[in-house]
Amino acid sequence: MTGKLYGVGVGPGDPELMTIKARRVLESVDVVCAPDSGREGRALEIVKKAVDRDFNVLRPHFPMTKKREVLEKAWGEAAEAIYRELKKDKDVAFVTIGDPTFYSTFAYVMERIKAAHPEVEIEVVPGVTSVTACAASLGIPLVSGGESLAVVPAAYGIDNLELLAQNFDTVVLMKVSRSFDAIAERIERAGLSGRAVFVARCGSEAFFSSDLESLKGREVDYLSMILLRGLRR
Amino acid sequence: MTGKLYGVGVGPGDPELMTIKARRVLESVDVVCAPDSGREGRALEIVKKAVDRDFNVLRPHFPMTKKREVLEKAWGEAAEAIYRELKKDKDVAFVTIGDPTFYSTFAYVMERIKAAHPEVEIEVVPGVTSVTACAASLGIPLVSGGESLAVVPAAYGIDNLELLAQNFDTVVLMKVSRSFDAIAERIERAGLSGRAVFVARCGSEAFFSSDLESLKGREVDYLSMILLRGLRR
Protein backbone atom coordinates (compact mmCIF):
# COMPACT_ATOMS: atom_id res chain seq x y z
CA MET A 1 0.00 0.00 0.00
CA THR A 2 1.14 3.52 -0.82
CA GLY A 3 -0.42 6.97 -0.63
CA LYS A 4 -2.48 8.25 -3.52
CA LEU A 5 -1.17 10.50 -6.30
CA TYR A 6 -3.36 13.33 -7.59
CA GLY A 7 -2.72 15.41 -10.70
CA VAL A 8 -4.54 18.63 -9.87
CA GLY A 9 -5.34 21.42 -12.32
CA VAL A 10 -5.60 24.74 -10.48
CA GLY A 11 -7.09 26.66 -13.41
CA PRO A 12 -5.76 29.59 -15.45
CA GLY A 13 -4.55 31.92 -12.70
CA ASP A 14 -7.39 33.43 -10.69
CA PRO A 15 -7.57 31.35 -7.46
CA GLU A 16 -11.39 31.49 -7.72
CA LEU A 17 -11.21 29.59 -11.01
CA MET A 18 -9.96 26.53 -9.14
CA THR A 19 -12.60 23.79 -8.86
CA ILE A 20 -14.22 22.89 -5.56
CA LYS A 21 -12.66 19.43 -5.89
CA ALA A 22 -9.16 20.78 -6.50
CA ARG A 23 -9.43 22.85 -3.33
CA ARG A 24 -10.74 19.90 -1.32
CA VAL A 25 -7.87 17.69 -2.49
CA LEU A 26 -5.31 20.41 -1.73
CA GLU A 27 -6.78 20.85 1.74
CA SER A 28 -6.34 17.15 2.48
CA VAL A 29 -3.07 15.92 0.94
CA ASP A 30 0.19 15.56 2.87
CA VAL A 31 2.49 16.85 0.15
CA VAL A 32 2.06 19.33 -2.71
CA CYS A 33 4.48 18.79 -5.59
CA ALA A 34 5.16 21.83 -7.78
CA PRO A 35 8.15 21.83 -10.12
CA ASP A 36 10.25 24.97 -9.88
CA SER A 37 9.85 26.30 -13.41
CA GLY A 38 7.25 27.50 -15.88
CA ARG A 39 3.60 26.60 -15.53
CA GLU A 40 3.92 24.46 -12.41
CA GLY A 41 5.82 27.15 -10.55
CA ARG A 42 2.87 29.48 -11.14
CA ALA A 43 0.51 26.79 -9.92
CA LEU A 44 2.06 26.89 -6.45
CA GLU A 45 1.44 30.65 -6.17
CA ILE A 46 -2.22 30.05 -6.98
CA VAL A 47 -2.50 27.23 -4.44
CA LYS A 48 -1.05 29.45 -1.73
CA LYS A 49 -3.73 32.06 -2.42
CA ALA A 50 -6.62 29.57 -2.56
CA VAL A 51 -5.76 27.18 0.26
CA ASP A 52 -5.30 28.49 3.77
CA ARG A 53 -2.99 25.92 5.36
CA ASP A 54 0.65 24.92 5.58
CA PHE A 55 1.66 21.93 3.54
CA ASN A 56 4.88 20.16 2.72
CA VAL A 57 6.12 21.22 -0.69
CA LEU A 58 8.20 19.07 -3.00
CA ARG A 59 9.92 21.17 -5.66
CA PRO A 60 11.72 19.04 -8.26
CA HIS A 61 13.85 20.94 -10.76
CA PHE A 62 12.44 20.96 -14.32
CA PRO A 63 14.86 22.62 -16.73
CA MET A 64 13.35 24.90 -19.43
CA THR A 65 14.77 23.07 -22.41
CA LYS A 66 13.58 21.01 -25.38
CA LYS A 67 16.55 18.57 -25.02
CA ARG A 68 14.84 15.22 -24.65
CA GLU A 69 17.54 13.48 -22.58
CA VAL A 70 17.77 16.35 -20.08
CA LEU A 71 13.96 16.37 -19.71
CA GLU A 72 13.72 12.57 -19.41
CA LYS A 73 16.22 12.65 -16.54
CA ALA A 74 14.31 15.42 -14.74
CA TRP A 75 10.94 13.67 -15.14
CA GLY A 76 12.41 10.38 -13.87
CA GLU A 77 13.94 12.08 -10.82
CA ALA A 78 10.67 13.89 -10.06
CA ALA A 79 8.74 10.63 -10.32
CA GLU A 80 11.11 8.94 -7.86
CA ALA A 81 10.98 11.86 -5.42
CA ILE A 82 7.16 11.65 -5.49
CA TYR A 83 7.26 7.88 -5.07
CA ARG A 84 9.43 8.20 -1.95
CA GLU A 85 6.62 10.25 -0.36
CA LEU A 86 3.88 7.88 -1.58
CA LYS A 87 5.80 4.93 -0.07
CA LYS A 88 5.65 6.68 3.33
CA ASP A 89 1.83 6.40 2.86
CA LYS A 90 1.57 10.11 2.14
CA ASP A 91 -0.92 11.46 -0.42
CA VAL A 92 0.73 13.74 -2.99
CA ALA A 93 -0.90 16.36 -5.23
CA PHE A 94 1.12 17.33 -8.30
CA VAL A 95 -0.25 20.78 -9.18
CA THR A 96 -0.32 22.39 -12.58
CA ILE A 97 -1.74 25.61 -13.94
CA GLY A 98 -4.74 24.95 -16.22
CA ASP A 99 -5.46 21.23 -16.58
CA PRO A 100 -3.11 18.26 -15.94
CA THR A 101 -4.03 16.58 -19.27
CA PHE A 102 -3.41 19.73 -21.32
CA TYR A 103 0.31 20.48 -21.94
CA SER A 104 1.37 19.67 -18.41
CA THR A 105 4.54 17.91 -17.32
CA PHE A 106 2.27 15.86 -15.07
CA ALA A 107 1.70 13.60 -18.11
CA TYR A 108 5.37 12.55 -18.16
CA VAL A 109 5.61 12.06 -14.41
CA MET A 110 2.38 10.02 -14.36
CA GLU A 111 3.66 7.83 -17.21
CA ARG A 112 6.84 7.04 -15.30
CA ILE A 113 5.08 6.25 -12.04
CA LYS A 114 2.54 4.03 -13.84
CA ALA A 115 5.38 2.10 -15.50
CA ALA A 116 7.67 1.70 -12.48
CA HIS A 117 5.08 1.52 -9.67
CA PRO A 118 1.79 0.20 -11.09
CA GLU A 119 0.40 -0.30 -7.58
CA VAL A 120 0.04 3.47 -7.06
CA GLU A 121 -3.52 4.78 -7.28
CA ILE A 122 -3.65 7.91 -9.47
CA GLU A 123 -6.50 10.39 -9.89
CA VAL A 124 -6.52 13.31 -12.31
CA VAL A 125 -8.58 16.36 -11.28
CA PRO A 126 -9.30 18.43 -14.40
CA GLY A 127 -9.17 22.23 -14.39
CA VAL A 128 -10.20 25.24 -16.45
CA THR A 129 -7.69 25.66 -19.29
CA SER A 130 -6.20 28.97 -20.37
CA VAL A 131 -7.90 28.47 -23.75
CA THR A 132 -11.49 28.83 -22.62
CA ALA A 133 -10.45 31.35 -19.95
CA CYS A 134 -8.97 33.54 -22.72
CA ALA A 135 -12.19 33.44 -24.73
CA ALA A 136 -14.17 34.15 -21.54
CA SER A 137 -12.04 37.19 -20.68
CA LEU A 138 -12.49 38.48 -24.24
CA GLY A 139 -16.26 37.88 -23.97
CA ILE A 140 -16.32 35.88 -27.20
CA PRO A 141 -17.20 32.27 -28.01
CA LEU A 142 -14.25 29.99 -28.75
CA VAL A 143 -16.43 27.66 -30.88
CA SER A 144 -20.20 27.37 -31.42
CA GLY A 145 -22.54 25.10 -33.35
CA GLY A 146 -20.76 23.38 -36.22
CA GLU A 147 -17.45 25.20 -35.73
CA SER A 148 -14.16 23.39 -35.22
CA LEU A 149 -11.09 24.21 -33.15
CA ALA A 150 -7.35 23.57 -33.59
CA VAL A 151 -4.85 23.99 -30.76
CA VAL A 152 -1.22 24.10 -31.82
CA PRO A 153 1.96 24.73 -29.78
CA ALA A 154 3.45 27.37 -32.08
CA ALA A 155 6.98 27.06 -30.65
CA TYR A 156 7.24 23.72 -32.49
CA GLY A 157 6.46 25.30 -35.88
CA ILE A 158 3.33 26.42 -37.72
CA ASP A 159 4.33 25.55 -41.27
CA ASN A 160 0.76 24.40 -41.94
CA LEU A 161 -0.93 27.64 -40.84
CA GLU A 162 -2.79 28.13 -44.17
CA LEU A 163 -4.13 24.56 -43.97
CA LEU A 164 -5.29 25.19 -40.40
CA ALA A 165 -7.04 28.42 -41.44
CA GLN A 166 -8.83 26.60 -44.27
CA ASN A 167 -10.03 23.71 -42.13
CA PHE A 168 -10.85 25.33 -38.77
CA ASP A 169 -13.00 28.22 -37.57
CA THR A 170 -10.80 28.92 -34.56
CA VAL A 171 -7.06 28.28 -34.20
CA VAL A 172 -5.32 28.72 -30.86
CA LEU A 173 -1.56 29.12 -30.93
CA MET A 174 -0.05 28.14 -27.58
CA LYS A 175 3.54 28.67 -26.41
CA VAL A 176 4.06 31.85 -28.45
CA SER A 177 6.42 33.62 -26.04
CA ARG A 178 9.80 32.25 -27.06
CA SER A 179 9.57 33.12 -30.76
CA PHE A 180 6.83 35.74 -30.76
CA ASP A 181 8.22 37.95 -33.53
CA ALA A 182 8.63 35.06 -35.98
CA ILE A 183 5.11 33.81 -35.18
CA ALA A 184 3.61 37.29 -35.67
CA GLU A 185 5.39 37.52 -39.04
CA ARG A 186 4.15 34.07 -40.04
CA ILE A 187 0.55 35.14 -39.25
CA GLU A 188 1.03 38.30 -41.29
CA ARG A 189 2.44 36.32 -44.24
CA ALA A 190 -0.64 34.06 -44.15
CA GLY A 191 -2.86 37.17 -44.36
CA LEU A 192 -4.40 36.42 -40.96
CA SER A 193 -3.34 39.46 -38.89
CA GLY A 194 -6.91 40.80 -38.98
CA ARG A 195 -8.16 37.60 -37.31
CA ALA A 196 -5.58 37.48 -34.52
CA VAL A 197 -5.86 38.46 -30.87
CA PHE A 198 -2.94 38.14 -28.47
CA VAL A 199 -3.94 37.32 -24.89
CA ALA A 200 -1.77 37.18 -21.77
CA ARG A 201 -2.62 36.40 -18.13
CA CYS A 202 -6.14 35.31 -19.07
CA GLY A 203 -6.82 33.90 -15.61
CA SER A 204 -6.64 37.21 -13.78
CA GLU A 205 -6.41 40.78 -15.14
CA ALA A 206 -6.10 39.75 -18.77
CA PHE A 207 -4.11 41.78 -21.27
CA PHE A 208 -5.16 41.58 -24.93
CA SER A 209 -4.23 43.22 -28.19
CA SER A 210 -5.20 42.64 -31.80
CA ASP A 211 -2.15 44.61 -32.98
CA LEU A 212 0.56 41.93 -33.09
CA GLU A 213 2.94 44.34 -34.86
CA SER A 214 3.05 46.60 -31.80
CA LEU A 215 4.07 43.69 -29.56
CA LYS A 216 7.14 42.71 -31.55
CA GLY A 217 10.42 43.05 -29.71
CA ARG A 218 8.66 43.21 -26.34
CA GLU A 219 8.94 40.62 -23.62
CA VAL A 220 5.99 38.24 -23.92
CA ASP A 221 4.55 36.37 -20.94
CA TYR A 222 5.24 32.63 -20.82
CA LEU A 223 1.54 31.76 -20.57
CA SER A 224 0.26 33.93 -23.39
CA MET A 225 -1.42 32.74 -26.58
CA ILE A 226 -2.78 33.96 -29.90
CA LEU A 227 -6.41 33.29 -30.92
CA LEU A 228 -7.32 33.28 -34.59
CA ARG A 229 -11.11 33.58 -34.90
CA GLY A 230 -13.76 33.58 -37.63
CA LEU A 231 -11.43 31.92 -40.12
CA ARG A 232 -14.07 30.28 -42.31
CA ARG A 233 -16.65 33.06 -42.38
CA MET B 1 -28.82 50.73 -15.22
CA THR B 2 -29.67 47.04 -15.43
CA GLY B 3 -28.63 43.92 -13.53
CA LYS B 4 -25.53 42.04 -14.63
CA LEU B 5 -25.56 39.02 -16.92
CA TYR B 6 -23.23 36.11 -16.17
CA GLY B 7 -22.50 33.18 -18.48
CA VAL B 8 -21.51 30.46 -16.02
CA GLY B 9 -19.86 27.16 -16.90
CA VAL B 10 -20.72 24.54 -14.30
CA GLY B 11 -18.19 21.98 -15.50
CA PRO B 12 -18.64 18.51 -17.01
CA GLY B 13 -21.17 16.98 -14.60
CA ASP B 14 -19.69 16.31 -11.16
CA PRO B 15 -20.89 19.21 -8.95
CA GLU B 16 -17.41 19.28 -7.34
CA LEU B 17 -15.90 20.16 -10.73
CA MET B 18 -17.64 23.52 -10.63
CA THR B 19 -15.25 26.42 -9.94
CA ILE B 20 -15.31 28.34 -6.67
CA LYS B 21 -16.27 31.43 -8.67
CA ALA B 22 -19.19 29.71 -10.43
CA ARG B 23 -20.58 28.66 -7.06
CA ARG B 24 -20.14 32.13 -5.61
CA VAL B 25 -21.96 33.71 -8.56
CA LEU B 26 -24.78 31.15 -8.34
CA GLU B 27 -25.12 31.83 -4.62
CA SER B 28 -25.59 35.55 -5.26
CA VAL B 29 -27.66 36.04 -8.43
CA ASP B 30 -31.42 36.70 -8.45
CA VAL B 31 -32.26 34.52 -11.43
CA VAL B 32 -30.74 31.36 -12.91
CA CYS B 33 -31.48 30.89 -16.61
CA ALA B 34 -31.29 27.31 -17.89
CA PRO B 35 -32.82 26.43 -21.24
CA ASP B 36 -35.00 23.36 -21.11
CA SER B 37 -33.10 21.11 -23.50
CA GLY B 38 -29.73 19.46 -24.02
CA ARG B 39 -26.62 20.69 -22.28
CA GLU B 40 -28.19 23.60 -20.44
CA GLY B 41 -30.94 21.39 -18.99
CA ARG B 42 -28.23 19.22 -17.45
CA ALA B 43 -26.54 22.29 -16.09
CA LEU B 44 -29.52 23.08 -13.89
CA GLU B 45 -29.39 19.61 -12.29
CA ILE B 46 -25.73 20.21 -11.43
CA VAL B 47 -26.47 23.65 -9.99
CA LYS B 48 -29.17 22.20 -7.75
CA LYS B 49 -26.66 19.69 -6.34
CA ALA B 50 -23.89 22.25 -5.82
CA VAL B 51 -25.80 25.27 -4.54
CA ASP B 52 -27.93 24.98 -1.44
CA ARG B 53 -30.52 27.73 -1.92
CA ASP B 54 -33.77 28.48 -3.70
CA PHE B 55 -33.50 30.68 -6.75
CA ASN B 56 -35.82 31.92 -9.44
CA VAL B 57 -35.41 29.85 -12.57
CA LEU B 58 -35.99 31.09 -16.09
CA ARG B 59 -36.42 28.21 -18.53
CA PRO B 60 -36.64 29.35 -22.16
CA HIS B 61 -37.47 26.67 -24.69
CA PHE B 62 -34.58 25.74 -26.99
CA PRO B 63 -35.70 23.28 -29.68
CA MET B 64 -33.26 20.46 -30.58
CA THR B 65 -32.98 21.24 -34.27
CA LYS B 66 -30.40 22.46 -36.77
CA LYS B 67 -33.00 24.68 -38.57
CA ARG B 68 -31.43 28.10 -38.41
CA GLU B 69 -34.65 30.16 -38.45
CA VAL B 70 -36.21 28.10 -35.63
CA LEU B 71 -33.05 28.48 -33.55
CA GLU B 72 -32.71 32.21 -34.26
CA LYS B 73 -36.26 32.77 -33.02
CA ALA B 74 -35.63 30.77 -29.82
CA TRP B 75 -32.35 32.60 -29.08
CA GLY B 76 -34.00 35.97 -29.65
CA GLU B 77 -36.87 35.12 -27.32
CA ALA B 78 -34.49 33.83 -24.65
CA ALA B 79 -32.43 37.02 -24.89
CA GLU B 80 -35.53 39.17 -24.43
CA ALA B 81 -36.78 37.08 -21.48
CA ILE B 82 -33.38 37.54 -19.82
CA TYR B 83 -33.38 41.25 -20.59
CA ARG B 84 -36.77 41.69 -18.92
CA GLU B 85 -35.19 40.38 -15.67
CA LEU B 86 -32.05 42.50 -16.09
CA LYS B 87 -34.21 45.61 -16.55
CA LYS B 88 -35.78 44.92 -13.16
CA ASP B 89 -32.20 45.34 -11.84
CA LYS B 90 -31.91 41.60 -11.25
CA ASP B 91 -28.61 39.74 -11.85
CA VAL B 92 -29.03 36.73 -14.11
CA ALA B 93 -26.74 33.68 -14.48
CA PHE B 94 -27.15 31.74 -17.72
CA VAL B 95 -25.77 28.30 -16.84
CA THR B 96 -24.22 25.80 -19.20
CA ILE B 97 -22.57 22.44 -18.74
CA GLY B 98 -18.83 22.63 -19.44
CA ASP B 99 -17.76 26.14 -20.47
CA PRO B 100 -19.91 28.99 -21.88
CA THR B 101 -17.43 29.72 -24.70
CA PHE B 102 -17.26 26.08 -25.83
CA TYR B 103 -20.28 24.91 -27.87
CA SER B 104 -22.81 26.63 -25.64
CA THR B 105 -25.99 28.40 -26.72
CA PHE B 106 -24.89 31.16 -24.35
CA ALA B 107 -22.81 32.49 -27.27
CA TYR B 108 -25.94 33.20 -29.32
CA VAL B 109 -27.87 34.72 -26.44
CA MET B 110 -24.89 36.92 -25.47
CA GLU B 111 -24.52 38.11 -29.07
CA ARG B 112 -28.18 39.17 -29.20
CA ILE B 113 -28.08 40.98 -25.86
CA LYS B 114 -24.85 42.79 -26.82
CA ALA B 115 -26.43 43.96 -30.09
CA ALA B 116 -29.83 45.01 -28.73
CA HIS B 117 -28.86 46.18 -25.25
CA PRO B 118 -25.20 47.28 -25.27
CA GLU B 119 -25.58 48.86 -21.82
CA VAL B 120 -25.79 45.43 -20.13
CA GLU B 121 -22.63 44.37 -18.29
CA ILE B 122 -21.72 40.77 -19.16
CA GLU B 123 -19.18 38.48 -17.45
CA VAL B 124 -18.25 35.00 -18.65
CA VAL B 125 -17.12 32.52 -15.95
CA PRO B 126 -15.19 29.71 -17.65
CA GLY B 127 -15.60 26.08 -16.61
CA VAL B 128 -13.93 22.69 -17.00
CA THR B 129 -14.85 21.31 -20.44
CA SER B 130 -15.89 17.72 -21.09
CA VAL B 131 -12.79 17.38 -23.27
CA THR B 132 -10.17 17.60 -20.53
CA ALA B 133 -12.52 15.88 -18.07
CA CYS B 134 -12.69 12.89 -20.45
CA ALA B 135 -8.91 12.64 -20.67
CA ALA B 136 -8.70 13.01 -16.87
CA SER B 137 -11.19 10.20 -16.28
CA LEU B 138 -9.22 7.99 -18.69
CA GLY B 139 -5.99 8.90 -16.87
CA ILE B 140 -4.28 9.91 -20.11
CA PRO B 141 -2.86 13.19 -21.41
CA LEU B 142 -4.95 14.94 -24.06
CA VAL B 143 -1.88 16.73 -25.49
CA SER B 144 1.73 17.13 -24.26
CA GLY B 145 4.87 18.91 -25.41
CA GLY B 146 4.74 19.62 -29.14
CA GLU B 147 1.46 17.78 -29.75
CA SER B 148 -1.53 19.43 -31.40
CA LEU B 149 -5.26 18.99 -30.87
CA ALA B 150 -8.30 19.21 -33.16
CA VAL B 151 -11.86 19.44 -31.83
CA VAL B 152 -14.57 18.75 -34.39
CA PRO B 153 -18.37 18.50 -34.00
CA ALA B 154 -18.81 15.21 -35.87
CA ALA B 155 -22.56 15.68 -36.41
CA TYR B 156 -21.68 18.31 -39.03
CA GLY B 157 -19.51 15.90 -41.03
CA ILE B 158 -15.98 14.52 -40.79
CA ASP B 159 -15.13 14.28 -44.47
CA ASN B 160 -11.59 15.45 -43.71
CA LEU B 161 -10.85 12.79 -41.06
CA GLU B 162 -7.70 11.52 -42.82
CA LEU B 163 -6.37 15.07 -43.07
CA LEU B 164 -7.05 15.56 -39.36
CA ALA B 165 -5.25 12.32 -38.49
CA GLN B 166 -2.21 13.37 -40.54
CA ASN B 167 -1.95 16.84 -39.00
CA PHE B 168 -2.92 16.32 -35.36
CA ASP B 169 -1.80 14.05 -32.52
CA THR B 170 -5.19 14.07 -30.84
CA VAL B 171 -8.61 14.50 -32.46
CA VAL B 172 -11.74 14.91 -30.35
CA LEU B 173 -15.05 14.24 -32.06
CA MET B 174 -17.89 16.01 -30.24
CA LYS B 175 -21.64 15.59 -30.80
CA VAL B 176 -21.36 11.95 -31.85
CA SER B 177 -24.70 10.77 -30.42
CA ARG B 178 -27.11 11.54 -33.26
CA SER B 179 -25.22 9.67 -35.99
CA PHE B 180 -23.00 7.35 -33.97
CA ASP B 181 -23.07 4.36 -36.30
CA ALA B 182 -22.08 6.38 -39.38
CA ILE B 183 -19.27 8.07 -37.40
CA ALA B 184 -17.97 4.70 -36.12
CA GLU B 185 -17.96 3.39 -39.71
CA ARG B 186 -16.15 6.50 -40.94
CA ILE B 187 -13.43 5.97 -38.30
CA GLU B 188 -13.12 2.33 -39.34
CA ARG B 189 -12.85 3.27 -43.02
CA ALA B 190 -10.03 5.68 -42.14
CA GLY B 191 -8.21 2.82 -40.39
CA LEU B 192 -8.36 4.62 -37.04
CA SER B 193 -10.49 2.23 -34.94
CA GLY B 194 -7.42 1.18 -32.95
CA ARG B 195 -6.85 4.80 -31.88
CA ALA B 196 -10.44 5.52 -30.80
CA VAL B 197 -11.98 5.64 -27.34
CA PHE B 198 -15.65 6.41 -26.79
CA VAL B 199 -16.38 8.29 -23.55
CA ALA B 200 -19.75 9.15 -22.00
CA ARG B 201 -20.64 11.00 -18.78
CA CYS B 202 -17.02 12.04 -18.22
CA GLY B 203 -17.91 14.41 -15.41
CA SER B 204 -19.21 11.78 -13.02
CA GLU B 205 -19.02 7.95 -13.24
CA ALA B 206 -17.53 7.86 -16.73
CA PHE B 207 -18.24 5.07 -19.18
CA PHE B 208 -15.60 4.29 -21.78
CA SER B 209 -14.99 1.73 -24.48
CA SER B 210 -12.41 1.34 -27.22
CA ASP B 211 -14.68 -1.09 -29.08
CA LEU B 212 -16.83 1.24 -31.19
CA GLU B 213 -18.25 -1.75 -33.12
CA SER B 214 -19.95 -3.05 -29.96
CA LEU B 215 -21.70 0.29 -29.40
CA LYS B 216 -23.39 0.44 -32.78
CA GLY B 217 -27.18 0.41 -32.69
CA ARG B 218 -27.22 1.34 -29.01
CA GLU B 219 -28.54 4.58 -27.59
CA VAL B 220 -25.65 6.98 -27.13
CA ASP B 221 -25.64 9.72 -24.50
CA TYR B 222 -26.03 13.30 -25.78
CA LEU B 223 -22.84 14.45 -24.08
CA SER B 224 -20.55 11.66 -25.24
CA MET B 225 -17.49 12.00 -27.46
CA ILE B 226 -14.81 9.99 -29.24
CA LEU B 227 -11.10 10.60 -28.59
CA LEU B 228 -8.57 9.63 -31.24
CA ARG B 229 -5.11 9.53 -29.64
CA GLY B 230 -1.49 8.96 -30.69
CA LEU B 231 -2.26 9.67 -34.34
CA ARG B 232 1.19 10.83 -35.42
CA ARG B 233 3.33 8.32 -33.47
Interface residues (C-beta under 8 A of the other chain):
Chain A: G7 G9 G11 P12 D14 P15 E16 L17 M18 T19 I20 K21 R23 R24 A50 D99 P100 T101 F102 Y103 S104 F106 A107 Y108 M110 I122 V124 V125 P126 G127 V128 T129 T132 A133 A135 A136 S137 G139 I140 P141 L142 V143 S144 G145 G146 E147 S148 L149 A150 V151 V152 P153 A155 Y156 N160 L163 L164 N167 F168
Chain B: G7 G9 G11 P12 D14 P15 E16 L17 M18 T19 I20 K21 R23 R24 A50 D99 P100 T101 F102 Y103 S104 F106 A107 Y108 M110 I122 V124 V125 P126 G127 V128 T129 T132 A133 A135 A136 S137 G139 I140 P141 L142 V143 S144 G145 G146 E147 S148 L149 A150 V151 V152 P153 A155 Y156 N160 L163 L164 N167 F168
